[in-house]
Amino acid sequence: MTAKLKITGGNPLCGSVAISGAKNAALPALFACLLTEEPCELGNLPQLRDIKSALAVLSAMGAEHSDANGKTVVNAARLRTTVAPYQLVKTMRASVLALGPLLARAGEATVSLPGGCVIGARPVDMHIAGFEKMGAEIQIQNGNIVARAKRLRGANIKLPQPTVTGSENLMMAAALAEGITVLENAAREPEITDLAVFLNAMGADISGAGESTITIRGVDRLHSAKHFVMPDRIEAGTYLCAAAACGGDVFLENADLSHLSALAEKLRECGAEVLNCNDSGDDGDDGDDGDGDGDGNSENKKRGARITMHNRPRAVDAVTAPYPGYPTDLQAQWMAVNCVAEGCATITETVFENRFMHAPELARMGADIELRGNAARVRGVASLSGAPVMATDIRASAALVVAALAARGTSEIDRIYHLERGYATMEKKLRALGANAERK
Ligand code: EPZ
């Protein structure tokens, strides 16, 4: 019997929740610890299934880890093997991020070829081509990527597509390569920048992260460092979509709206008010605000993002694109908002080839969605009806949560292990916003 999430919807969301550390920044940071034999300390790791999977892969290789005071210390001093086993990699395809660090640190790596997943074939040919340009010899044997390199050489690599984990893998490998590597058409996601900050803290020499061209000057060795993982912009975006669909007044502590400009624009277009409360800049009032430290800023002014929505959302189109475009990881959630919006919207998925698995499940709740290739035409309905539905992948399940919160009546979302790969204690966070949600 798989776990379910039972939600009785129809209420506005009011209150505040803390946004956790970003899964897609935490995963590369964990594998980056393989680049040094000294211990590294990571803060703000989200409590997620995928993080546990990544730690299991590291442990299988001989890297030790320990948790204390909300921090995780990873010590890859003694690697027992440079093999990432299929049994573990198949549960989390981001394990391919072990490839770059192992090649750079140990000169060899055997990582199971990550299979596809429901949203697409998810090839890693661009990762492999980049490593080969850096002098690695790579073979595919019995479903494994087997890579060897005496010492990687810096190279000019022009990526055919701005692959996120491809850019991360190559950036980590180049950090210890001999010479300079220039990654062109690199992904610009904030998680890339977050990884570069950690690598530079370890002694790497990386510039341009967050832009399309990243320059990495290889160094001989990296050392221990501490890193506090950035907040999860996709988790934050998911709760923003939920508030847009249900109405209400929600504060997302730690959320950084500067990572969500494309979504914020659509939220405002659909009728929500969205505020970035991160501007801790001096408000010009040098008077004491009564909290005793006279800094003109009230200490209890938490940093984050706030959304208020008092009407039914208006329908707004979306076309997904690599960052800073509209994120593919928020496509499903935006479709759920448009299911209850006033008017019609077209949602176009340009990044993955099969990322509309949530559409038939939303239709079970009364949504009016017509799929045409990589576009979905959504005609908003006055209200959805609760229904038993099934999660198929991590962000599709998030879309079902958004829809269930907005729907009249009760929904039961099955196979929520998909949801729990990317969302920590979601039922608790939803209850903090006044939602009627329980994990069964
Ligand atoms: C990362 O996946 C994220 N995962 C995904 O988040 C996210 O959806 C995706 O980037 C796009 O933003 C992590 O960061 C762990 P890509 P990644 O390489 O790196 C093609 C979630 O929900 N491609 O940027 O695997 C690929 O098929 C997950 O948290 C190649 O053809 O995505 C896709 O069409 C889902 N060859 C496009 O590029 C390659 O070698 C973008 O993929 C690599 C990619």
Residues whose N, C-alpha, C, O or C-beta is under 5 A from the ligand:
A	BS01	EPZ	N24 A94 R122 P123 V124 D125 M126 H127 Q161 P162 T163 V164 T165 G166 D329 V351 F352 I394 R395
